[in-house]
Amino acid sequence: MEEMDTPDELVSYLTPREKNEMMATYQNTTAIACPACGDPFDYLIVCKQDPTSLSLSEVMDLCVSTSEDGNPLLYTHR
Ligand SMILES: [Zn+2]
């Protein structure tokens, strides 16, 4: 799998799931590599407000980067 140049480009390869005013969630259905650790991630969570609270239903490993707009991006790993 090719590495993505930007997070915004990366989002276009993901499947949109939940979306609200605080955050948007995308599922990685094509095993795209996490920009932080290189392993495929399960979900990308785009935080649209600062601060944002997340309620995670299970314990997950997280990687974090920042979008071109300065929004925090969370990559979840099971
Ligand atoms: Zn990662």
N, CA, C, O and the ligand as a Tripos MOL2 file, in Angstrom:
@<TRIPOS>MOLECULE
protein
  313   311    79     0     0
PROTEIN
NO_CHARGES

@<TRIPOS>ATOM
      1 N           0.8370   -1.2020    0.0000 N.3       1 MET1
      2 CA          0.0000    0.0000    0.0000 C.3       1 MET1
      3 C           0.8740    1.2550    0.0000 C.2       1 MET1
      4 O           1.8420    1.3450    0.7550 O.2       1 MET1
      5 N           0.5330    2.1980   -0.8320 N.am      2 GLU2
      6 CA          1.3060    3.4350   -0.9030 C.3       2 GLU2
      7 C           1.0750    4.3130    0.3220 C.2       2 GLU2
      8 O           0.0030    4.2830    0.9250 O.2       2 GLU2
      9 N           2.0610    5.0710    0.6720 N.am      3 GLU3
     10 CA          1.8780    6.0220    1.7590 C.3       3 GLU3
     11 C           1.1850    7.2720    1.2400 C.2       3 GLU3
     12 O           1.4320    7.7210    0.1210 O.2       3 GLU3
     13 N           0.3090    7.8280    2.0790 N.am      4 MET4
     14 CA         -0.4250    9.0190    1.6860 C.3       4 MET4
     15 C           0.4230   10.2600    1.9740 C.2       4 MET4
     16 O           1.1680   10.3100    2.9520 O.2       4 MET4
     17 N           0.2920   11.2420    1.1130 N.am      5 ASP5
     18 CA          1.0700   12.4600    1.2950 C.3       5 ASP5
     19 C           0.5000   13.3250    2.4170 C.2       5 ASP5
     20 O           1.2550   13.8850    3.2120 O.2       5 ASP5
     21 N          -0.8120   13.4340    2.4850 N.am      6 THR6
     22 CA         -1.4430   14.2840    3.4840 C.3       6 THR6
     23 C          -2.6140   13.5520    4.1240 C.2       6 THR6
     24 O          -3.2130   12.6740    3.5020 O.2       6 THR6
     25 N          -2.9460   13.9100    5.3700 N.am      7 PRO7
     26 CA         -4.1260   13.3080    6.0090 C.3       7 PRO7
     27 C          -5.3940   13.5720    5.2210 C.2       7 PRO7
     28 O          -6.2750   12.7140    5.1680 O.2       7 PRO7
     29 N          -5.5080   14.7520    4.6030 N.am      8 ASP8
     30 CA         -6.7210   15.0730    3.8650 C.3       8 ASP8
     31 C          -6.8730   14.1600    2.6490 C.2       8 ASP8
     32 O          -7.9830   13.7760    2.2780 O.2       8 ASP8
     33 N          -5.7470   13.8230    2.0410 N.am      9 GLU9
     34 CA         -5.7880   12.8720    0.9320 C.3       9 GLU9
     35 C          -6.1620   11.4850    1.4520 C.2       9 GLU9
     36 O          -6.9060   10.7420    0.8130 O.2       9 GLU9
     37 N          -5.6300   11.1620    2.6160 N.am     10 LEU10
     38 CA         -5.8840    9.8620    3.2120 C.3      10 LEU10
     39 C          -7.3730    9.6430    3.4550 C.2      10 LEU10
     40 O          -7.8970    8.5580    3.2010 O.2      10 LEU10
     41 N          -8.0530   10.6820    3.9510 N.am     11 VAL11
     42 CA         -9.4790   10.5730    4.2690 C.3      11 VAL11
     43 C         -10.2860   10.1410    3.0490 C.2      11 VAL11
     44 O         -11.2850    9.4380    3.1930 O.2      11 VAL11
     45 N          -9.8740   10.5450    1.8650 N.am     12 SER12
     46 CA        -10.6290   10.2220    0.6640 C.3      12 SER12
     47 C         -10.5990    8.7310    0.3540 C.2      12 SER12
     48 O         -11.3850    8.2520   -0.4640 O.2      12 SER12
     49 N          -9.7010    7.9950    1.0010 N.am     13 TYR13
     50 CA         -9.6250    6.5520    0.7930 C.3      13 TYR13
     51 C         -10.3900    5.7760    1.8550 C.2      13 TYR13
     52 O         -10.4850    4.5500    1.7850 O.2      13 TYR13
     53 N         -10.9350    6.4870    2.8400 N.am     14 LEU14
     54 CA        -11.5800    5.8250    3.9730 C.3      14 LEU14
     55 C         -13.0950    5.8650    3.8330 C.2      14 LEU14
     56 O         -13.6390    6.6390    3.0450 O.2      14 LEU14
     57 N         -13.7700    5.0190    4.6100 N.am     15 THR15
     58 CA        -15.2320    4.9330    4.5730 C.3      15 THR15
     59 C         -15.8180    5.7560    5.7130 C.2      15 THR15
     60 O         -15.5640    5.4370    6.8740 O.2      15 THR15
     61 N         -16.6020    6.8150    5.4250 N.am     16 PRO16
     62 CA        -17.1830    7.6240    6.4930 C.3      16 PRO16
     63 C         -18.1490    6.8120    7.3480 C.2      16 PRO16
     64 O         -18.9480    6.0310    6.8310 O.2      16 PRO16
     65 N         -18.0660    7.0070    8.6680 N.am     17 ARG17
     66 CA        -18.9850    6.3530    9.6000 C.3      17 ARG17
     67 C         -19.7690    7.4100   10.3520 C.2      17 ARG17
     68 O         -20.6980    8.0010    9.8010 O.2      17 ARG17
     69 N         -19.4080    7.6580   11.6060 N.am     18 GLU18
     70 CA        -20.1530    8.6370   12.3920 C.3      18 GLU18
     71 C         -19.6280   10.0370   12.1410 C.2      18 GLU18
     72 O         -18.4550   10.2380   11.8270 O.2      18 GLU18
     73 N         -20.5360   11.0090   12.2890 N.am     19 LYS19
     74 CA        -20.1360   12.3870   12.1240 C.3      19 LYS19
     75 C         -21.0110   13.2500   13.0140 C.2      19 LYS19
     76 O         -22.2320   13.0960   13.0070 O.2      19 LYS19
     77 N         -20.4240   14.1440   13.7700 N.am     20 ASN20
     78 CA        -21.1920   15.1400   14.5160 C.3      20 ASN20
     79 C         -20.3630   16.4140   14.5900 C.2      20 ASN20
     80 O         -19.3250   16.5240   13.9370 O.2      20 ASN20
     81 N         -20.8240   17.3800   15.3890 N.am     21 GLU21
     82 CA        -20.1320   18.6700   15.3740 C.3      21 GLU21
     83 C         -18.7720   18.6110   16.0560 C.2      21 GLU21
     84 O         -17.9370   19.4990   15.8780 O.2      21 GLU21
     85 N         -18.5570   17.5500   16.8430 N.am     22 MET22
     86 CA        -17.2920   17.4220   17.5660 C.3      22 MET22
     87 C         -16.2400   16.6490   16.7690 C.2      22 MET22
     88 O         -15.0510   16.9640   16.8280 O.2      22 MET22
     89 N         -16.6860   15.6410   16.0270 N.am     23 MET23
     90 CA        -15.7340   14.7380   15.4070 C.3      23 MET23
     91 C         -16.3320   14.0180   14.2140 C.2      23 MET23
     92 O         -17.5510   13.9730   14.0480 O.2      23 MET23
     93 N         -15.4690   13.4570   13.3910 N.am     24 ALA24
     94 CA        -15.8900   12.6040   12.2860 C.3      24 ALA24
     95 C         -15.0700   11.3240   12.3660 C.2      24 ALA24
     96 O         -13.8710   11.3600   12.6420 O.2      24 ALA24
     97 N         -15.7250   10.1970   12.1220 N.am     25 THR25
     98 CA        -15.0550    8.9030   12.2070 C.3      25 THR25
     99 C         -15.0610    8.2320   10.8390 C.2      25 THR25
    100 O         -16.0820    8.2010   10.1510 O.2      25 THR25
    101 N         -13.9260    7.7050   10.4650 N.am     26 TYR26
    102 CA        -13.7860    7.0170    9.1870 C.3      26 TYR26
    103 C         -13.2220    5.6270    9.4360 C.2      26 TYR26
    104 O         -12.2960    5.4620   10.2300 O.2      26 TYR26
    105 N         -13.7760    4.6320    8.7600 N.am     27 GLN27
    106 CA        -13.2650    3.2750    8.8980 C.3      27 GLN27
    107 C         -12.2630    2.9810    7.7880 C.2      27 GLN27
    108 O         -12.4800    3.3160    6.6230 O.2      27 GLN27
    109 N         -11.1820    2.3590    8.1720 N.am     28 ASN28
    110 CA        -10.1310    1.9980    7.2310 C.3      28 ASN28
    111 C         -10.4150    0.5960    6.6990 C.2      28 ASN28
    112 O          -9.9540   -0.3960    7.2650 O.2      28 ASN28
    113 N         -11.1710    0.5210    5.6150 N.am     29 THR29
    114 CA        -11.5820   -0.7830    5.0930 C.3      29 THR29
    115 C         -10.5800   -1.3620    4.1050 C.2      29 THR29
    116 O         -10.7440   -2.4930    3.6480 O.2      29 THR29
    117 N          -9.5470   -0.6020    3.7740 N.am     30 THR30
    118 CA         -8.5930   -1.0860    2.7820 C.3      30 THR30
    119 C          -7.1830   -1.2140    3.3410 C.2      30 THR30
    120 O          -6.2090   -1.2400    2.5890 O.2      30 THR30
    121 N          -7.0780   -1.2950    4.6840 N.am     31 ALA31
    122 CA         -5.8040   -1.5670    5.3470 C.3      31 ALA31
    123 C          -4.7120   -0.5720    4.9770 C.2      31 ALA31
    124 O          -3.5710   -0.9600    4.7280 O.2      31 ALA31
    125 N          -5.0610    0.7000    4.9410 N.am     32 ILE32
    126 CA         -4.0790    1.7570    4.7080 C.3      32 ILE32
    127 C          -3.1830    1.8720    5.9420 C.2      32 ILE32
    128 O          -3.6620    1.7920    7.0730 O.2      32 ILE32
    129 N          -1.8900    2.0590    5.7200 N.am     33 ALA33
    130 CA         -0.9390    2.1170    6.8270 C.3      33 ALA33
    131 C          -1.0940    3.4090    7.6170 C.2      33 ALA33
    132 O          -1.3030    4.4800    7.0470 O.2      33 ALA33
    133 N          -0.9870    3.2930    8.9320 N.am     34 CYS34
    134 CA         -0.9970    4.4530    9.8230 C.3      34 CYS34
    135 C           0.2360    5.3080    9.5500 C.2      34 CYS34
    136 O           1.3430    4.7740    9.4850 O.2      34 CYS34
    137 N           0.0730    6.6270    9.3880 N.am     35 PRO35
    138 CA          1.2230    7.4910    9.1110 C.3      35 PRO35
    139 C           2.2020    7.5460   10.2730 C.2      35 PRO35
    140 O           3.3740    7.8690   10.0820 O.2      35 PRO35
    141 N           1.7340    7.2340   11.4710 N.am     36 ALA36
    142 CA          2.5950    7.3280   12.6460 C.3      36 ALA36
    143 C           3.4170    6.0640   12.8610 C.2      36 ALA36
    144 O           4.6280    6.1510   13.0670 O.2      36 ALA36
    145 N           2.7920    4.8960   12.8180 N.am     37 CYS37
    146 CA          3.5150    3.6720   13.1740 C.3      37 CYS37
    147 C           3.6740    2.7010   12.0190 C.2      37 CYS37
    148 O           4.4440    1.7460   12.1190 O.2      37 CYS37
    149 N           2.9570    2.9290   10.9200 N.am     38 GLY38
    150 CA          3.1300    2.0810    9.7550 C.3      38 GLY38
    151 C           2.2470    0.8460    9.7170 C.2      38 GLY38
    152 O           2.1650    0.1820    8.6840 O.2      38 GLY38
    153 N           1.5780    0.5220   10.8320 N.am     39 ASP39
    154 CA          0.6430   -0.6010   10.8420 C.3      39 ASP39
    155 C          -0.7190   -0.1230   10.3490 C.2      39 ASP39
    156 O          -1.0650    1.0400   10.5540 O.2      39 ASP39
    157 N          -1.4920   -0.9830    9.7090 N.am     40 PRO40
    158 CA         -2.8520   -0.5760    9.3110 C.3      40 PRO40
    159 C          -3.6870   -0.2300   10.5390 C.2      40 PRO40
    160 O          -3.6540   -0.9470   11.5390 O.2      40 PRO40
    161 N          -4.4380    0.8770   10.4630 N.am     41 PHE41
    162 CA         -5.2740    1.2750   11.5980 C.3      41 PHE41
    163 C          -6.7100    0.8640   11.3130 C.2      41 PHE41
    164 O          -7.0510    0.5290   10.1790 O.2      41 PHE41
    165 N          -7.5590    0.8880   12.3500 N.am     42 ASP42
    166 CA         -8.9610    0.4850   12.1860 C.3      42 ASP42
    167 C          -9.8430    1.6820   11.8580 C.2      42 ASP42
    168 O         -10.6390    1.6400   10.9190 O.2      42 ASP42
    169 N          -9.6960    2.7480   12.6400 N.am     43 TYR43
    170 CA        -10.5150    3.9430   12.4420 C.3      43 TYR43
    171 C          -9.6400    5.1890   12.5070 C.2      43 TYR43
    172 O          -8.6520    5.2380   13.2390 O.2      43 TYR43
    173 N         -10.0230    6.1880   11.7300 N.am     44 LEU44
    174 CA         -9.4580    7.5270   11.8510 C.3      44 LEU44
    175 C         -10.5370    8.4170   12.4650 C.2      44 LEU44
    176 O         -11.6610    8.4810   11.9660 O.2      44 LEU44
    177 N         -10.1830    9.1010   13.5510 N.am     45 ILE45
    178 CA        -11.1060   10.0320   14.1940 C.3      45 ILE45
    179 C         -10.5600   11.4360   14.0000 C.2      45 ILE45
    180 O          -9.4560   11.7460   14.4480 O.2      45 ILE45
    181 N         -11.3370   12.2870   13.3300 N.am     46 VAL46
    182 CA        -10.9520   13.6770   13.1100 C.3      46 VAL46
    183 C         -11.6410   14.5210   14.1630 C.2      46 VAL46
    184 O         -12.8700   14.5840   14.1980 O.2      46 VAL46
    185 N         -10.8640   15.1760   15.0290 N.am     47 CYS47
    186 CA        -11.4260   16.0390   16.0630 C.3      47 CYS47
    187 C         -11.6110   17.4220   15.4640 C.2      47 CYS47
    188 O         -10.6550   18.0340   14.9890 O.2      47 CYS47
    189 N         -12.8630   17.9190   15.4870 N.am     48 LYS48
    190 CA        -13.1420   19.1930   14.8260 C.3      48 LYS48
    191 C         -13.2410   20.3580   15.7930 C.2      48 LYS48
    192 O         -13.2670   21.5160   15.3740 O.2      48 LYS48
    193 N         -13.2950   20.0570   17.0940 N.am     49 GLN49
    194 CA        -13.3240   21.1170   18.0890 C.3      49 GLN49
    195 C         -12.1830   20.9150   19.0620 C.2      49 GLN49
    196 O         -11.7270   19.7930   19.2800 O.2      49 GLN49
    197 N         -11.7310   22.0020   19.6410 N.am     50 ASP50
    198 CA        -10.6570   21.9310   20.6160 C.3      50 ASP50
    199 C         -11.1200   22.6480   21.8790 C.2      50 ASP50
    200 O         -11.3080   23.8630   21.8120 O.2      50 ASP50
    201 N         -11.3140   22.0230   22.9840 N.am     51 PRO51
    202 CA        -11.0640   20.5890   23.1940 C.3      51 PRO51
    203 C         -12.2360   19.7250   22.7640 C.2      51 PRO51
    204 O         -13.3650   20.2020   22.6490 O.2      51 PRO51
    205 N         -11.9610   18.4630   22.5290 N.am     52 THR52
    206 CA        -12.9730   17.4750   22.1760 C.3      52 THR52
    207 C         -12.8800   16.3080   23.1440 C.2      52 THR52
    208 O         -11.7860   15.8570   23.4840 O.2      52 THR52
    209 N         -14.0330   15.8230   23.5850 N.am     53 SER53
    210 CA        -14.0650   14.6370   24.4370 C.3      53 SER53
    211 C         -14.4540   13.4300   23.6020 C.2      53 SER53
    212 O         -15.3660   13.4970   22.7770 O.2      53 SER53
    213 N         -13.7610   12.3410   23.8220 N.am     54 LEU54
    214 CA        -14.0810   11.1080   23.1260 C.3      54 LEU54
    215 C         -14.4940   10.0640   24.1520 C.2      54 LEU54
    216 O         -13.8450    9.9190   25.1880 O.2      54 LEU54
    217 N         -15.5460    9.3550   23.8760 N.am     55 SER55
    218 CA        -15.8870    8.2250   24.7290 C.3      55 SER55
    219 C         -15.6380    6.9550   23.9280 C.2      55 SER55
    220 O         -16.3990    6.6230   23.0180 O.2      55 SER55
    221 N         -14.5890    6.2620   24.2680 N.am     56 LEU56
    222 CA        -14.2130    5.0570   23.5470 C.3      56 LEU56
    223 C         -14.8500    3.8580   24.2380 C.2      56 LEU56
    224 O         -14.8060    3.7340   25.4620 O.2      56 LEU56
    225 N         -15.4340    2.9910   23.4460 N.am     57 SER57
    226 CA        -16.1470    1.8550   24.0130 C.3      57 SER57
    227 C         -15.2050    0.7320   24.4230 C.2      57 SER57
    228 O         -15.6020   -0.1840   25.1430 O.2      57 SER57
    229 N         -13.9750    0.7990   23.9720 N.am     58 GLU58
    230 CA        -13.0180   -0.2250   24.3640 C.3      58 GLU58
    231 C         -11.6270    0.3800   24.4160 C.2      58 GLU58
    232 O         -11.3800    1.4630   23.8840 O.2      58 GLU58
    233 N         -10.7340   -0.3320   25.0590 N.am     59 VAL59
    234 CA         -9.3590    0.1500   25.1520 C.3      59 VAL59
    235 C          -8.6570   -0.1180   23.8270 C.2      59 VAL59
    236 O          -8.6470   -1.2430   23.3280 O.2      59 VAL59
    237 N          -8.0700    0.9400   23.2660 N.am     60 MET60
    238 CA         -7.4060    0.8180   21.9810 C.3      60 MET60
    239 C          -6.0590    1.5330   22.0230 C.2      60 MET60
    240 O          -5.8490    2.4580   22.8070 O.2      60 MET60
    241 N          -5.1710    1.0860   21.1720 N.am     61 ASP61
    242 CA         -3.9470    1.8410   20.9660 C.3      61 ASP61
    243 C          -4.2630    3.0030   20.0330 C.2      61 ASP61
    244 O          -5.0260    2.8590   19.0790 O.2      61 ASP61
    245 N          -3.6700    4.1480   20.3190 N.am     62 LEU62
    246 CA         -3.9360    5.3390   19.5180 C.3      62 LEU62
    247 C          -2.6330    5.9120   18.9660 C.2      62 LEU62
    248 O          -1.6160    5.9390   19.6580 O.2      62 LEU62
    249 N          -2.6720    6.3650   17.7260 N.am     63 CYS63
    250 CA         -1.6160    7.1930   17.1660 C.3      63 CYS63
    251 C          -2.2510    8.5380   16.8220 C.2      63 CYS63
    252 O          -3.4420    8.6010   16.5160 O.2      63 CYS63
    253 N          -1.4740    9.5970   16.8690 N.am     64 VAL64
    254 CA         -2.0090   10.9450   16.7050 C.3      64 VAL64
    255 C          -1.1720   11.7000   15.6820 C.2      64 VAL64
    256 O           0.0560   11.6190   15.6810 O.2      64 VAL64
    257 N          -1.8640   12.4420   14.8030 N.am     65 SER65
    258 CA         -1.1670   13.4100   13.9630 C.3      65 SER65
    259 C          -2.0690   14.6250   13.8280 C.2      65 SER65
    260 O          -3.0990   14.7130   14.4970 O.2      65 SER65
    261 N          -1.6930   15.5550   12.9760 N.am     66 THR66
    262 CA         -2.4530   16.7860   12.8210 C.3      66 THR66
    263 C          -2.7750   17.0010   11.3550 C.2      66 THR66
    264 O          -1.9290   16.7860   10.4870 O.2      66 THR66
    265 N          -4.0170   17.4310   11.0750 N.am     67 SER67
    266 CA         -4.4100   17.6850    9.6950 C.3      67 SER67
    267 C          -3.8390   19.0080    9.2170 C.2      67 SER67
    268 O          -3.2580   19.7630    9.9970 O.2      67 SER67
    269 N          -4.0080   19.2850    7.9230 N.am     68 GLU68
    270 CA         -3.5330   20.5570    7.3760 C.3      68 GLU68
    271 C          -4.2480   21.7420    8.0020 C.2      68 GLU68
    272 O          -3.7090   22.8480    8.0530 O.2      68 GLU68
    273 N          -5.4870   21.5010    8.4860 N.am     69 ASP69
    274 CA         -6.2460   22.5580    9.1500 C.3      69 ASP69
    275 C          -5.8940   22.6820   10.6230 C.2      69 ASP69
    276 O          -6.4300   23.5480   11.3150 O.2      69 ASP69
    277 N          -5.0130   21.8400   11.1070 N.am     70 GLY70
    278 CA         -4.6280   21.8820   12.5110 C.3      70 GLY70
    279 C          -5.5030   21.0520   13.4180 C.2      70 GLY70
    280 O          -5.3810   21.1440   14.6400 O.2      70 GLY70
    281 N          -6.3890   20.2410   12.8530 N.am     71 ASN71
    282 CA         -7.2380   19.3850   13.6740 C.3      71 ASN71
    283 C          -6.4800   18.1260   14.0810 C.2      71 ASN71
    284 O          -5.7560   17.5400   13.2750 O.2      71 ASN71
    285 N          -6.6520   17.7090   15.3530 N.am     72 PRO72
    286 CA         -6.0330   16.4470   15.7620 C.3      72 PRO72
    287 C          -6.6720   15.2620   15.0340 C.2      72 PRO72
    288 O          -7.8900   15.2000   14.8660 O.2      72 PRO72
    289 N          -5.8350   14.3380   14.6120 N.am     73 LEU73
    290 CA         -6.2900   13.1150   13.9520 C.3      73 LEU73
    291 C          -5.8520   11.9420   14.8040 C.2      73 LEU73
    292 O          -4.6710   11.8110   15.1260 O.2      73 LEU73
    293 N          -6.7960   11.0870   15.1720 N.am     74 LEU74
    294 CA         -6.4900    9.9110   15.9790 C.3      74 LEU74
    295 C          -6.6440    8.6590   15.1220 C.2      74 LEU74
    296 O          -7.6430    8.4870   14.4240 O.2      74 LEU74
    297 N          -5.6560    7.8040   15.1860 N.am     75 TYR75
    298 CA         -5.6960    6.5310   14.4680 C.3      75 TYR75
    299 C          -5.8150    5.4440   15.5170 C.2      75 TYR75
    300 O          -4.9640    5.3330   16.3990 O.2      75 TYR75
    301 N          -6.8750    4.6350   15.4280 N.am     76 THR76
    302 CA         -7.0610    3.6010   16.4350 C.3      76 THR76
    303 C          -6.5590    2.2620   15.9160 C.2      76 THR76
    304 O          -6.7020    1.9150   14.7430 O.2      76 THR76
    305 N          -5.9640    1.5290   16.8490 N.am     77 HIS77
    306 CA         -5.4940    0.1650   16.5580 C.3      77 HIS77
    307 C          -6.0970   -0.7670   17.5840 C.2      77 HIS77
    308 O          -6.0700   -0.4690   18.7780 O.2      77 HIS77
    309 N          -6.6350   -1.8770   17.1530 N.am     78 ARG78
    310 CA         -7.2030   -2.8150   18.0900 C.3      78 ARG78
    311 C          -6.1100   -3.6270   18.7680 C.2      78 ARG78
    312 O          -6.4040   -4.4820   19.6030 O.2      78 ARG78
    313 ZN         -0.4360    3.7880   14.3860 Zn       79 ZN79
@<TRIPOS>BOND
     1     1     2 1
     2     2     3 1
     3     3     4 2
     4     3     5 am
     5     5     6 1
     6     6     7 1
     7     7     8 2
     8     7     9 am
     9     9    10 1
    10    10    11 1
    11    11    12 2
    12    11    13 am
    13    13    14 1
    14    14    15 1
    15    15    16 2
    16    15    17 am
    17    17    18 1
    18    18    19 1
    19    19    20 2
    20    19    21 am
    21    21    22 1
    22    22    23 1
    23    23    24 2
    24    23    25 am
    25    25    26 1
    26    26    27 1
    27    27    28 2
    28    27    29 am
    29    29    30 1
    30    30    31 1
    31    31    32 2
    32    31    33 am
    33    33    34 1
    34    34    35 1
    35    35    36 2
    36    35    37 am
    37    37    38 1
    38    38    39 1
    39    39    40 2
    40    39    41 am
    41    41    42 1
    42    42    43 1
    43    43    44 2
    44    43    45 am
    45    45    46 1
    46    46    47 1
    47    47    48 2
    48    47    49 am
    49    49    50 1
    50    50    51 1
    51    51    52 2
    52    51    53 am
    53    53    54 1
    54    54    55 1
    55    55    56 2
    56    55    57 am
    57    57    58 1
    58    58    59 1
    59    59    60 2
    60    59    61 am
    61    61    62 1
    62    62    63 1
    63    63    64 2
    64    63    65 am
    65    65    66 1
    66    66    67 1
    67    67    68 2
    68    67    69 am
    69    69    70 1
    70    70    71 1
    71    71    72 2
    72    71    73 am
    73    73    74 1
    74    74    75 1
    75    75    76 2
    76    75    77 am
    77    77    78 1
    78    78    79 1
    79    79    80 2
    80    79    81 am
    81    81    82 1
    82    82    83 1
    83    83    84 2
    84    83    85 am
    85    85    86 1
    86    86    87 1
    87    87    88 2
    88    87    89 am
    89    89    90 1
    90    90    91 1
    91    91    92 2
    92    91    93 am
    93    93    94 1
    94    94    95 1
    95    95    96 2
    96    95    97 am
    97    97    98 1
    98    98    99 1
    99    99   100 2
   100    99   101 am
   101   101   102 1
   102   102   103 1
   103   103   104 2
   104   103   105 am
   105   105   106 1
   106   106   107 1
   107   107   108 2
   108   107   109 am
   109   109   110 1
   110   110   111 1
   111   111   112 2
   112   111   113 am
   113   113   114 1
   114   114   115 1
   115   115   116 2
   116   115   117 am
   117   117   118 1
   118   118   119 1
   119   119   120 2
   120   119   121 am
   121   121   122 1
   122   122   123 1
   123   123   124 2
   124   123   125 am
   125   125   126 1
   126   126   127 1
   127   127   128 2
   128   127   129 am
   129   129   130 1
   130   130   131 1
   131   131   132 2
   132   131   133 am
   133   133   134 1
   134   134   135 1
   135   135   136 2
   136   135   137 am
   137   137   138 1
   138   138   139 1
   139   139   140 2
   140   139   141 am
   141   141   142 1
   142   142   143 1
   143   143   144 2
   144   143   145 am
   145   145   146 1
   146   146   147 1
   147   147   148 2
   148   147   149 am
   149   149   150 1
   150   150   151 1
   151   151   152 2
   152   151   153 am
   153   153   154 1
   154   154   155 1
   155   155   156 2
   156   155   157 am
   157   157   158 1
   158   158   159 1
   159   159   160 2
   160   159   161 am
   161   161   162 1
   162   162   163 1
   163   163   164 2
   164   163   165 am
   165   165   166 1
   166   166   167 1
   167   167   168 2
   168   167   169 am
   169   169   170 1
   170   170   171 1
   171   171   172 2
   172   171   173 am
   173   173   174 1
   174   174   175 1
   175   175   176 2
   176   175   177 am
   177   177   178 1
   178   178   179 1
   179   179   180 2
   180   179   181 am
   181   181   182 1
   182   182   183 1
   183   183   184 2
   184   183   185 am
   185   185   186 1
   186   186   187 1
   187   187   188 2
   188   187   189 am
   189   189   190 1
   190   190   191 1
   191   191   192 2
   192   191   193 am
   193   193   194 1
   194   194   195 1
   195   195   196 2
   196   195   197 am
   197   197   198 1
   198   198   199 1
   199   199   200 2
   200   199   201 am
   201   201   202 1
   202   202   203 1
   203   203   204 2
   204   203   205 am
   205   205   206 1
   206   206   207 1
   207   207   208 2
   208   207   209 am
   209   209   210 1
   210   210   211 1
   211   211   212 2
   212   211   213 am
   213   213   214 1
   214   214   215 1
   215   215   216 2
   216   215   217 am
   217   217   218 1
   218   218   219 1
   219   219   220 2
   220   219   221 am
   221   221   222 1
   222   222   223 1
   223   223   224 2
   224   223   225 am
   225   225   226 1
   226   226   227 1
   227   227   228 2
   228   227   229 am
   229   229   230 1
   230   230   231 1
   231   231   232 2
   232   231   233 am
   233   233   234 1
   234   234   235 1
   235   235   236 2
   236   235   237 am
   237   237   238 1
   238   238   239 1
   239   239   240 2
   240   239   241 am
   241   241   242 1
   242   242   243 1
   243   243   244 2
   244   243   245 am
   245   245   246 1
   246   246   247 1
   247   247   248 2
   248   247   249 am
   249   249   250 1
   250   250   251 1
   251   251   252 2
   252   251   253 am
   253   253   254 1
   254   254   255 1
   255   255   256 2
   256   255   257 am
   257   257   258 1
   258   258   259 1
   259   259   260 2
   260   259   261 am
   261   261   262 1
   262   262   263 1
   263   263   264 2
   264   263   265 am
   265   265   266 1
   266   266   267 1
   267   267   268 2
   268   267   269 am
   269   269   270 1
   270   270   271 1
   271   271   272 2
   272   271   273 am
   273   273   274 1
   274   274   275 1
   275   275   276 2
   276   275   277 am
   277   277   278 1
   278   278   279 1
   279   279   280 2
   280   279   281 am
   281   281   282 1
   282   282   283 1
   283   283   284 2
   284   283   285 am
   285   285   286 1
   286   286   287 1
   287   287   288 2
   288   287   289 am
   289   289   290 1
   290   290   291 1
   291   291   292 2
   292   291   293 am
   293   293   294 1
   294   294   295 1
   295   295   296 2
   296   295   297 am
   297   297   298 1
   298   298   299 1
   299   299   300 2
   300   299   301 am
   301   301   302 1
   302   302   303 1
   303   303   304 2
   304   303   305 am
   305   305   306 1
   306   306   307 1
   307   307   308 2
   308   307   309 am
   309   309   310 1
   310   310   311 1
   311   311   312 2
@<TRIPOS>SUBSTRUCTURE
     1 MET1         2 RESIDUE 1 A MET
     2 GLU2         6 RESIDUE 1 A GLU
     3 GLU3        10 RESIDUE 1 A GLU
     4 MET4        14 RESIDUE 1 A MET
     5 ASP5        18 RESIDUE 1 A ASP
     6 THR6        22 RESIDUE 1 A THR
     7 PRO7        26 RESIDUE 1 A PRO
     8 ASP8        30 RESIDUE 1 A ASP
     9 GLU9        34 RESIDUE 1 A GLU
    10 LEU10       38 RESIDUE 1 A LEU
    11 VAL11       42 RESIDUE 1 A VAL
    12 SER12       46 RESIDUE 1 A SER
    13 TYR13       50 RESIDUE 1 A TYR
    14 LEU14       54 RESIDUE 1 A LEU
    15 THR15       58 RESIDUE 1 A THR
    16 PRO16       62 RESIDUE 1 A PRO
    17 ARG17       66 RESIDUE 1 A ARG
    18 GLU18       70 RESIDUE 1 A GLU
    19 LYS19       74 RESIDUE 1 A LYS
    20 ASN20       78 RESIDUE 1 A ASN
    21 GLU21       82 RESIDUE 1 A GLU
    22 MET22       86 RESIDUE 1 A MET
    23 MET23       90 RESIDUE 1 A MET
    24 ALA24       94 RESIDUE 1 A ALA
    25 THR25       98 RESIDUE 1 A THR
    26 TYR26      102 RESIDUE 1 A TYR
    27 GLN27      106 RESIDUE 1 A GLN
    28 ASN28      110 RESIDUE 1 A ASN
    29 THR29      114 RESIDUE 1 A THR
    30 THR30      118 RESIDUE 1 A THR
    31 ALA31      122 RESIDUE 1 A ALA
    32 ILE32      126 RESIDUE 1 A ILE
    33 ALA33      130 RESIDUE 1 A ALA
    34 CYS34      134 RESIDUE 1 A CYS
    35 PRO35      138 RESIDUE 1 A PRO
    36 ALA36      142 RESIDUE 1 A ALA
    37 CYS37      146 RESIDUE 1 A CYS
    38 GLY38      150 RESIDUE 1 A GLY
    39 ASP39      154 RESIDUE 1 A ASP
    40 PRO40      158 RESIDUE 1 A PRO
    41 PHE41      162 RESIDUE 1 A PHE
    42 ASP42      166 RESIDUE 1 A ASP
    43 TYR43      170 RESIDUE 1 A TYR
    44 LEU44      174 RESIDUE 1 A LEU
    45 ILE45      178 RESIDUE 1 A ILE
    46 VAL46      182 RESIDUE 1 A VAL
    47 CYS47      186 RESIDUE 1 A CYS
    48 LYS48      190 RESIDUE 1 A LYS
    49 GLN49      194 RESIDUE 1 A GLN
    50 ASP50      198 RESIDUE 1 A ASP
    51 PRO51      202 RESIDUE 1 A PRO
    52 THR52      206 RESIDUE 1 A THR
    53 SER53      210 RESIDUE 1 A SER
    54 LEU54      214 RESIDUE 1 A LEU
    55 SER55      218 RESIDUE 1 A SER
    56 LEU56      222 RESIDUE 1 A LEU
    57 SER57      226 RESIDUE 1 A SER
    58 GLU58      230 RESIDUE 1 A GLU
    59 VAL59      234 RESIDUE 1 A VAL
    60 MET60      238 RESIDUE 1 A MET
    61 ASP61      242 RESIDUE 1 A ASP
    62 LEU62      246 RESIDUE 1 A LEU
    63 CYS63      250 RESIDUE 1 A CYS
    64 VAL64      254 RESIDUE 1 A VAL
    65 SER65      258 RESIDUE 1 A SER
    66 THR66      262 RESIDUE 1 A THR
    67 SER67      266 RESIDUE 1 A SER
    68 GLU68      270 RESIDUE 1 A GLU
    69 ASP69      274 RESIDUE 1 A ASP
    70 GLY70      278 RESIDUE 1 A GLY
    71 ASN71      282 RESIDUE 1 A ASN
    72 PRO72      286 RESIDUE 1 A PRO
    73 LEU73      290 RESIDUE 1 A LEU
    74 LEU74      294 RESIDUE 1 A LEU
    75 TYR75      298 RESIDUE 1 A TYR
    76 THR76      302 RESIDUE 1 A THR
    77 HIS77      306 RESIDUE 1 A HIS
    78 ARG78      310 RESIDUE 1 A ARG
    79 ZN79       313 GROUP 0 **** ****
